[in-house]
Amino acid sequence: MMVSEEEDPRANSEREYLQQSSDSQSGPVEVHPSIDGDHLSLVGFDLTSVPSELGTTYGASIRRLDLSYNVLSYLDNLDKFVKLDALVADNNDLVSEQEFPKMPTLRTLSVNNNKITDLKRFLDQVQEKCPSITYLSMLKNPACTNEITGRDGEDYQRYRLYVLSRVKSLKFLDSTPVSEEERKEAVRRGHLCLPARPDRSQYEAKPQEQSDNNTPGGELSPELKQEGVGRASFGVSSYVYYGRQSEGNRFIMNDDL
């Protein structure tokens, strides 16, 4: 039996959302969420923030939310998604300073290829607001020290141990299962494995200090300008060794002398 659009509550919800979006901004509506069952997708819309109407209209029923390929710096306006099980926000501009709402049902969080630099600060939010999380992926973030970001395997293992020491409920980290050995090692020393965040200013090139006459190191003192005066001397000398203990003499034959 076919259900008309007027009788379909989901179609009515989408129409209401589009009408609310139209009222809140000038010009035609350009954001059209894609909905498949309990999965809502807003991918590739160049969103700078999560529309507040999204949660009002769909939050009560959506379990999977995909916000990938936008320009989001913060994951805001998520408090109405009370049944959220998976949140995907890959390829955005997410920063470390997040303020998540309480998401007790969230088990999957994917934030690959963002701008998260402060691992501790970001995990503070994950640990506090997502108590049921079992899958976390942070690949291609500056805070994720793996081969993709130019770090070696040892750095990445230290990163894993630190994350596991903070978020003990994880079963997968960056698409890799958490082993029992890793979990035990994280308990033992994971809190000591926070990757260092070097001060970039120490690597910036500084202009070399030069004297007024552009001579590196400054001008010579007057006494060193005089020939034959000073602590150093230059000349040519010859030295011949006549002893028998020279290692090189073993390979010199009489015919070579």
C-alpha positions as CSV (number, residue, x, y, z in Angstrom):
1,M,0.0,0.0,0.0
2,M,1.4,3.3,-1.1
3,V,1.6,6.1,1.6
4,S,1.0,9.6,0.3
5,E,3.4,12.4,1.3
6,E,0.6,13.9,3.4
7,E,0.2,10.7,5.4
8,D,4.0,10.0,5.8
9,P,5.1,11.5,9.1
10,R,8.8,11.5,8.0
11,A,8.0,13.5,4.9
12,N,6.0,15.9,7.0
13,S,9.0,16.3,9.4
14,E,11.4,17.0,6.5
15,R,9.0,19.6,5.1
16,E,8.7,21.2,8.5
17,Y,12.5,21.3,8.8
18,L,12.9,22.9,5.4
19,Q,10.3,25.4,6.2
20,Q,12.0,26.3,9.5
21,S,15.4,26.6,7.7
22,S,13.7,28.9,5.1
23,D,12.3,31.1,7.9
24,S,15.7,31.4,9.6
25,Q,17.8,32.4,6.6
26,S,17.3,34.6,3.5
27,G,17.2,33.1,0.1
28,P,16.3,29.6,-1.1
29,V,16.9,26.6,1.1
30,E,20.1,24.7,0.1
31,V,20.5,22.2,3.0
32,H,18.5,19.0,2.3
33,P,19.3,16.2,4.8
34,S,19.4,12.7,3.5
35,I,17.5,10.2,5.7
36,D,17.6,6.5,5.5
37,G,15.8,4.9,8.4
38,D,17.5,6.1,11.5
39,H,20.5,7.4,9.6
40,L,20.7,11.1,8.8
41,S,23.4,12.5,6.5
42,L,24.5,16.1,5.9
43,V,27.6,15.5,3.9
44,G,29.4,18.2,1.8
45,F,27.2,21.2,2.5
46,D,30.1,23.5,3.7
47,L,28.3,23.9,7.0
48,T,30.1,26.1,9.5
49,S,27.8,25.0,12.3
50,V,25.2,22.2,12.9
51,P,21.7,23.7,12.2
52,S,19.8,23.9,15.5
53,E,16.6,22.9,13.6
54,L,18.1,19.6,12.8
55,G,17.9,18.2,16.3
56,T,14.5,19.7,16.9
57,T,13.0,18.0,13.8
58,Y,14.9,14.6,13.8
59,G,16.7,14.3,17.1
60,A,14.2,12.0,18.7
61,S,14.6,9.2,16.1
62,I,18.1,9.5,14.6
63,R,20.7,7.0,15.8
64,R,23.5,7.6,13.2
65,L,24.5,11.2,12.2
66,D,27.0,11.9,9.4
67,L,28.4,15.4,9.1
68,S,31.5,14.7,7.0
69,Y,33.0,17.1,4.4
70,N,31.8,20.3,5.9
71,V,33.8,23.1,7.5
72,L,32.7,22.6,11.1
73,S,35.0,23.8,13.9
74,Y,32.7,22.7,16.7
75,L,30.1,19.9,17.1
76,D,27.3,22.0,18.6
77,N,23.5,21.7,18.7
78,L,23.6,18.0,19.3
79,D,21.7,18.0,22.6
80,K,18.4,17.0,20.9
81,F,19.9,13.8,19.5
82,V,19.0,11.7,22.5
83,K,19.4,8.3,20.9
84,L,22.6,8.9,19.0
85,D,24.7,5.8,18.6
86,A,27.2,6.9,15.9
87,L,28.6,10.3,15.1
88,V,30.8,10.8,12.0
89,A,32.4,14.2,11.4
90,D,35.4,13.3,9.2
91,N,37.1,15.9,6.9
92,N,36.0,19.1,8.8
93,D,37.9,21.8,10.7
94,L,37.2,20.5,14.2
95,V,39.5,21.9,16.9
96,S,40.5,20.5,20.3
97,E,38.3,22.8,22.3
98,Q,34.9,21.0,22.1
99,E,31.9,21.2,24.4
100,F,29.9,18.1,23.7
101,P,26.5,17.6,25.2
102,K,26.0,14.5,27.4
103,M,25.7,11.6,24.9
104,P,25.2,8.4,27.0
105,T,24.2,6.2,24.1
106,L,27.1,7.2,21.7
107,R,29.3,4.2,20.9
108,T,31.1,5.4,17.7
109,L,32.9,8.7,17.2
110,S,34.9,9.3,14.0
111,V,36.7,12.6,13.6
112,N,39.4,11.7,11.0
113,N,41.2,14.5,9.1
114,N,40.4,17.5,11.3
115,K,42.5,20.0,13.2
116,I,42.6,18.5,16.7
117,T,46.0,19.3,18.2
118,D,45.5,19.0,22.0
119,L,44.9,15.3,22.6
120,K,44.4,15.7,26.4
121,R,41.8,18.4,26.0
122,F,39.8,16.6,23.4
123,L,39.8,13.3,25.4
124,D,38.6,15.2,28.4
125,Q,35.3,15.8,26.6
126,V,35.1,12.3,25.2
127,Q,35.8,10.7,28.6
128,E,33.2,12.9,30.4
129,K,30.4,13.1,27.8
130,C,30.6,9.7,26.0
131,P,30.7,7.0,28.7
132,S,29.6,4.2,26.4
133,I,32.0,4.8,23.5
134,T,33.7,1.7,22.1
135,Y,35.0,3.0,18.7
136,L,37.1,6.1,18.3
137,S,39.0,7.2,15.2
138,M,41.3,10.2,15.0
139,L,43.5,9.5,12.0
140,K,45.0,12.4,10.1
141,N,44.8,14.8,13.1
142,P,47.9,16.6,14.3
143,A,47.3,14.9,17.7
144,C,47.3,11.5,16.2
145,T,51.0,10.6,15.9
146,N,51.1,7.9,13.2
147,E,52.8,7.3,9.9
148,I,50.3,9.5,8.1
149,T,51.3,12.5,10.1
150,G,55.0,11.8,9.6
151,R,55.7,10.0,12.9
152,D,57.2,6.6,13.4
153,G,55.6,3.5,14.9
154,E,56.8,4.0,18.4
155,D,55.2,7.4,18.6
156,Y,51.9,6.0,17.4
157,Q,52.0,3.2,20.0
158,R,52.6,5.7,22.8
159,Y,49.6,7.7,21.4
160,R,47.5,4.5,21.6
161,L,48.5,3.7,25.1
162,Y,47.7,7.2,26.3
163,V,44.2,7.2,24.6
164,L,43.4,3.8,26.1
165,S,44.5,4.9,29.5
166,R,42.0,7.8,29.3
167,V,39.1,6.1,27.5
168,K,39.1,2.6,29.0
169,S,35.8,1.5,27.3
170,L,37.4,1.5,23.8
171,K,37.4,-1.7,21.8
172,F,38.6,-0.2,18.5
173,L,41.0,2.8,18.1
174,D,41.6,4.2,14.6
175,S,40.1,1.1,12.9
176,T,42.4,-1.3,14.8
177,P,41.1,-3.6,17.6
178,V,42.4,-3.0,21.0
179,S,44.4,-6.0,22.2
180,E,44.6,-7.3,25.8
181,E,48.3,-6.7,25.9
182,E,47.7,-3.0,24.9
183,R,45.0,-2.7,27.5
184,K,47.3,-4.0,30.3
185,E,50.2,-1.8,29.1
186,A,47.9,1.2,29.0
187,V,47.0,0.6,32.7
188,R,50.7,0.3,33.6
189,R,52.2,3.3,31.8
190,G,49.6,4.8,29.5
191,H,49.3,8.0,31.7
192,L,53.0,8.7,31.0
193,C,52.7,8.4,27.2
194,L,51.0,11.7,26.3
195,P,52.8,12.8,23.0
196,A,54.8,16.0,23.4
197,R,53.5,19.1,21.8
198,P,56.7,21.1,20.9
199,D,56.6,24.9,20.7
200,R,56.7,25.7,17.0
201,S,58.4,29.0,17.7
202,Q,61.7,27.2,18.6
203,Y,61.9,25.9,15.1
204,E,61.4,29.3,13.4
205,A,64.4,30.7,11.7
206,K,65.9,33.7,13.4
207,P,67.8,36.4,11.5
208,Q,71.6,36.2,12.1
209,E,73.0,39.0,14.1
210,Q,75.6,40.9,12.0
211,S,77.8,43.9,12.6
212,D,77.3,47.2,10.7
213,N,79.8,46.2,8.1
214,N,77.9,42.9,7.4
215,T,80.9,40.8,8.6
216,P,79.7,37.6,10.3
217,G,80.8,37.6,13.9
218,G,81.8,41.2,14.0
219,E,85.0,43.1,13.2
220,L,88.4,41.8,14.3
221,S,90.1,43.5,17.3
222,P,92.9,45.9,16.5
223,E,95.7,43.7,17.9
224,L,94.6,40.8,15.7
225,K,94.8,43.0,12.6
226,Q,98.6,43.4,13.0
227,E,100.6,40.8,11.2
228,G,102.4,38.4,13.5
229,V,100.4,39.5,16.6
230,G,97.8,37.3,18.2
231,R,97.3,33.9,19.6
232,A,97.1,32.2,16.2
233,S,99.8,31.8,13.5
234,F,99.9,30.5,10.0
235,G,102.8,28.9,8.2
236,V,104.2,25.7,6.6
237,S,106.2,23.1,8.4
238,S,107.4,19.6,7.7
239,Y,107.6,16.7,10.1
240,V,109.3,13.3,9.6
241,Y,108.7,10.4,12.0
242,Y,111.8,8.1,12.4
243,G,110.5,5.8,15.1
244,R,109.6,2.1,14.7
245,Q,106.1,2.1,16.2
246,S,104.3,3.7,13.3
247,E,101.6,1.4,12.0
248,G,102.1,2.9,8.5
249,N,105.8,1.8,8.4
250,R,104.8,-1.8,8.2
251,F,103.6,-1.3,4.7
252,I,106.6,0.6,3.4
253,M,109.3,-1.6,1.8
254,N,113.0,-0.6,1.3
255,D,112.3,-0.2,-2.4
256,D,109.7,2.5,-1.7
257,L,112.2,4.6,0.3
